[in-house]
Amino acid sequence: MVCALTGETNVYHVVGAIFNGHVYMFHGSGHIFEGDAKGNELVGTLTTKGGSKVELRATRTQQ
């Protein structure tokens, strides 16, 4: 679940794998995320189906 700054929440279903903290995730729409998981953080690059790249940093929070 992803929580936006507006308070809205979204759920994204992905398929992927983690190898020694390196993450590969694929969304059914064709988007791909590749990055690294360390502790409560996930940092990497989202590549859209069209080829655009977005750097992402996510932090796990307790709800």
MORA-V464665 format. One line per field, one symbol per residue. ss: DSSP state (h for helix, s for strand, l for the rest). phi: phi as a letter, one per 20 degrees, with the letter a starting at -180 (. if undefined). psi: psi as a letter, one per 20 degrees, with the letter a starting at -180 (. if undefined). Layout:
ss: ???
phi: ???
psi: ???
This chain:
ss: lsslllllsslllssssssllssssssllllsssssssllssssssslllllsssssssllll
phi: .ddeffnfdcddecdabcclnedcccdgfofcdcacdcmedccrcedfgeofdcfccccfced
psi: ppprhiiqqqppprqaqpolipppppqhiiqpppappocjqppbppprhiiqpppqpqppqq.
